Amino acid sequence: MQKLRSLTFAVVFYAWSVFVSLVILTPLLIAPRSWTAAVFGLWSRGIRFLLKVIAGIEVEVRGREFMPTTAALVAPKHQSMFDVFSQFSLLPDACFVTKKELLMIPFFGWFAMKATMISVDRGGHSTALRKLVRDAKDRFRIPRQLVIFPEGTRGDPGAPGDYKPGIAALYRELELPVYPMATNAGVHWSRKGFNLTPGVIVFEYLEPIPPGLKRGEFMRTLEERIEAATGKLLSADSAYRPPQAPAVAP
């Protein structure tokens, strides 16, 4: 039954996404950016509705008092593609940092550029960091919420995080608060594909980290808050299965 529900959701998810892309977003390529952002929110809310009615997955948002409404950096734990989709319906005007290869995808890339998302070359090192900071400053000409996943890529629930330097560069150069976010999304929407498990996906916004900390202190604080809160969400989730330790040869 779980596989059938996952397959059904995948089919309807793509149908909904194609409809939004062709019927609504494509004509808006010549409209103001804010219109595209509004449709992204509609698309995201549609995905949440489909998760509930098809896959039996609810979405709960905690820490609403910490959700940014003006210019801020948002640093979520990354376990599932839904971590991205969800923020369009939760934040007022989300802007994402994404790998440049995604901009080459037809339609998706066009809409991402229209929404002025920030692309990065993961192999660009210092050059990529300078571009990231430059583009972020440009996006903050209006109050937006810049979402950057500190780990850079999705990880399995319970796996230790590998926090990258991009968030530290933005924190230092932009002098804005950073809002960490914990989640258990990967338990209910797998890191790869559409393996769905009924339950409750929680997105928990945490107390913001004020600007001005030294790089090392900032990175420790960020990782400790995200990992501790995520660990609590996982331990409270009955569907969570801790990763198995590798077998040790005798």
Buried (B, 14 or more C-beta within 10 A) or exposed (E): EEEEBBEBBBEBBEEBBEEBBEEBBEEBEEEEEEBBBBBBBEBBBBBBEBBEEBBBBBBEBBBEEBBBEEBBBBBBBBBBBBBBBBBBBBBEBBBBBBEBEEBEEEBBBBBBEBBBBBBBEEEEEEEBBEBBBEBBEEBBEEEBBBBBBBBBEBBEBBEEBEBBBBBBBBBBBBEBBBBBBBBBBBBBBBBEEBEBBBBBBBBBBBEBBEBEBEEEEBBEBBBEBBBEBBBBBBEEBEEBEEEEEEEEEE
